Amino acid sequence: MADSITKSIFEGRVRVRVCGILWEENAILMLKHKGIGPNGHLWSPPGGGIEFGESAEDALKKEFLEETGLTISVGQFLFVNEYQDNRHHAIELFFEVTRLAGEIKLGADPELPKNKQILEELRWLSFDEIKNMDSGFLHNAFGLTQEPNQITELRGFFKFANISIK
């Protein structure tokens, strides 16, 4: 069960998030989040919430630096993904990004205390690794394509709802 800190930040409200797709040498930079998803962890592209008064581009640059140690440029807007389950509701704006500088290192989420971090691992996942991964461990946006590299070809609005009526 989620503790009260993560619950108050991430649950029971609509969050607007930005996510960056960084492809290099046939691999995408992904973060493993513990305690999220049906199987106890979830791999997804770096990103995070947009704060009041912050542009989507500035939020994505900030989140990438915090989570990966990289300075990026934000490229083309790709698509919107709406995710909804019984605890979470997120509107996610996906962009292509390019690395400008920095050394890749697992960062932290400044919204959470050091002993409550959910970022567990940062690494490059190849097309084959993503394609062969159980969908329960992977951000639902990758289920919209036949091949993982097609993620940058998606355009439009997509909705993934996993809601049980009680």
N, C-alpha and C positions, 0 to 999 in steps of 0.2 A: 504494500500500500504506500502511496506517495506521502512524504512528510508534508507538514503544513507550509514550509517555505516554498518547495517546488509547486505545490498545489495552488498557492496564492498567486504565483507568477504565471504559470502555464495553463491552469485549468479554469473552467467555468466562465470564460470570456472569449471574445473573438480577438485573435492576434493577427496583425498584418506583419508578414515576414518577407525578407528578401533572401534569395538563395543564388549562389554563383556556381556555374559550371566551368571548371578549369580542366581542360583536356591538355595533356602533354604526352607525347610519345605513346599514343594509343592507350592511355590510362586516364582516369578521372580522380581528382583529389576528393576523398570522402572522409567523413567523421563517423565514428561509432559512438552512439549515444546509449548509455546503459539505462535500463528501467523504462524504455520506450518500445512500443510495438508489441505484437502478440507473442513474440518469442523471447522477450526480455532484453533485447537490444535492437538497434536499428542503424543501418548505414545510410547516410544522406549527405548531400553536398553542404559545404559550409554556408552559414547564413544565420539570420536571427531577426529579432523584432525591430520594427521601426519605431523610434521614439517620437513623441509629439514635437513638431517643428523641424524634424530631420528629414532630408530628402532620401528617397530610396537608394540613390547612388552613394550618398555619404554613409548611410546605414550599412550597406554592403561592404564598403571599404573598411569601415570600423570593425564589423564582425569578422571579416577575413583576417585582419591584423590580430585581433584578440584570439581567434580560434586556431590560426595556422602560422602566425608570424610573418605572413606575406603581405606586401604592398601590391595592390592590383589596380588595373584600370577596368572600368565597367564598360562592356561592349553592348552588343545588341540585346534588346529585350526579346525574350523567347515566348513565354506563356505564363498563364495564371493557373495555379492549382489550388482548389479549395478542398481542404481536408476537414472531416467532421466525424467525431465519435462521441461516446457518452461523456467524455471528460474534456476533450480538446476541440477547438474550432479555429482553423487557421486559413487565412488567405495568403498564398505564397506567390511572390513575383520572382520568376526565374530569369536570370541574365547570363549571357556568356561573359567570362572574365579572362583577363590575361595577366600573368605574373609580371611585375615590374622589378621587384627587389625583395630581399629577405631570405632567410633560411627557414625551411619548413620545420616547425616544431609544434607539438600539441599544446594548445593554449588552454584557456579557462573561460568560463562564462562569468563575467563580473556581477551578474545579477544573483549568483549563488555563492554561499560561503565555501571556503576551501574544502571542508569536509563533506559537502553535499554536491560536488561536481558530477555532472552526468556525461561529460566528454571523456571517453575512455581510450580512444585510439584514433590516430590520424595516419592515413596511408593512401598511396596510389592503388586503385583497383583497375585491373585490365578489363578489356571488353569481355574476355572469357570468364573472368572471375565474377563479374556482374551478371552475365548471362546465365551462369551456372548456380548462382546464389538462390536459395529458397526465398521466394517473394516476401515471406514474413519477416525477413531480416533486412529488407531493402525499401527505401522510400517508394511510395506508391506511384510516383511519376514515372519510374522506370518500367512499370507495367503497361504503360501506354504505347510502348514501342515493341517492334519485333527484334531489334538489335539495340544494345545499349548506346552505341554511337549515334543513333537516331534522335536521342534526347534533344540535341541542338537543332533539330529540324521541326520540332513541335511548335505549333502556333495555335493560339486560341485560349479558351477557358475550359478547364477540366475539373470535374468534381468527383471526389471519392468520399463516400459516406459509409460508415460502419457503425450504425446506431441500432441499438436494441431497445425496443419499446417495453417498458415495465408497467 
